Amino acid sequence: MTNETDSASYSNEADVREPNFQVTFFGVNYARLKQIKSVYDPQSLFIVPAGVGSEDWDVFGTCRTVI
């Protein structure tokens, strides 16, 4: 706690460290979303932490771990 009066956070901000983000954030839709992503991003270059397909990259998003 900072004890600052101007500090704040987003109450609905997702935690990118969620270990099971595929189910927690996307549920039963994840497999279909990954399929759609493969059509529009076949090289899997567009990634974000805890986003569709991000589990194929290292935690820094710099090296692909699944080819």
C-alpha positions, 0 to 999 in steps of 0.5 A: 500500500502506498498510502497515496491518495492518487494511487489506483488500479483497474478493478477488472484488470486480468492478471497476466500471470494467471497459470490457466489463462486459456480456461480462465479468460477464454473458456470453451472458446479457446480452441476455436480462437486459436484456430482462427488466430492460425488463419490470420497469424500463421507464423504466430508473431502477434502475441500478448501475455496471456493471449491466444497462442502465447503459451507457445512463447517463452515468458518474455515473448522473445523465443518460440518454445513450440514450432 
